[in-house]
Amino acid sequence: MAHLSITPAAADQIRHVLGERGHGLGLRVSVKPSGCSGYSYVLDFADQAVADDVPFEAHGATVYVAPDALEMLDGSEVDYVNEGLNRYFRFNNPNVKDQCGCGESFSV
C-alpha cells in the first residue's frame, strides 16, 4: 500500500485555502509528463471525491492522489514552505532520481 505524509504546515495551508474558498475536501495531486526532466506535479483542490483517487489524511487535512501517480509519489512528504517572498507546496519525494535546475520537473 502506498504512503504519503502531510506536514503540519501543509495541512494548515490546505485548511486555510479551503476556508477562504468556502468549500472543498482537500488538495488533489497528480503528475503529468512535462518539462525537461520528465514529469511535473499537478495540484488542484478537490471539490468532490473522485472514485479512483486515494485519500491520505493528517493534521485535519486530506490529500487525494490520482491512481496513476501513486507509484511515483509513494513515500513522499507534502510540505508547505515560506522562502523569502515565495510560498509553495513542496514534495520531498524519495523516488526522484533527477530534477531540472528550475525545480519544475523530475524523473523517477
N, C-alpha and C positions, 0 to 999 in steps of 0.2 A: 504494500500500500504506500502511496506517495505521501510525502510530508512537506509542509510549508509552514514556517513560523512567521508571526507578525509581531514586531516590536511594539512596546507601549507608544512610542512616538508615531508610528504608522497608524495604530489603532486610533489614537487621539485625532489625527488628521482626517481619517476616514469618517469618524463620527462627526467631526466639525463640519466637513463639507456636506455630509448628508443632512445635518441640521440646518445649514444655510439653504440648501436646495429645498428642504421641507419634505422630501420623500427619498426613497431608495433603500435598498437592502444591504449594499456593501460595494466593494471595489471588484470589478471583473478584470481578470488578467488573461491575456493570450499572447502568442508570439506570431510573427509573420516574417516571411523571407524579405529581407531588406538590408540596405547598407552595404558597406564594403566587407563586412565580416560574416554575413550570412543571415542573421535573424535580429529582430528588434522586438522589444516588449510593446504590447498594445494595452493601454489602460483605459477603462471606461467605468462608469458607475452602473451597477446592476439595479435596475428599477423593478425587475421581476426575475424570478428564478427560471433558468433555462434547464430543461430536463437533464442534459448531459454534463453541465458544469459540476465541478466538485468543490464543495464549500470547506473552507478552513476558518475556524473561529478562535479568537484570542482577545483578551482585554476588551470585550464588549464590541468587537468589530468582526466583520466577515469579509474574506477574500474568496471570490469564486474564480476557479481556474478552468479554462476550456480543456476538454479531454485531450486534444491533440498537443497541448502544452505541458501536460503532467510530467512526462518523462524528462523534458528539458528543465523543468522547474523543481523537480524532486530534490528536497533537502535545502531549498532556498529560504532565505530570510527576507521578508519585506520590511524595509525601514523607511523612515521619512527624515530627511536631513535638511538643516539650515546651514548653508555655507556662504557667508557674506550676504549678498543680495539674492542668492539662488536658494530656492526651496523646491524639493522634489522627492518623489519616491525612488528609493534605490533598492536594487535587488542584489543581495550577497548570495550569488549562485555558485555553488561548488562544481557545477557541471561545465562552466565556461572554460574553454581551452584557450581562447584568444578573443580580443575585442579591438575595435578600431580605436584610433587615437582620440577621437572626439567622444567616445563612450556611447554612441548611438546604436551600435550593433555589436553582436557577439557571435561566436561559433561554439558548438558543442562537440 
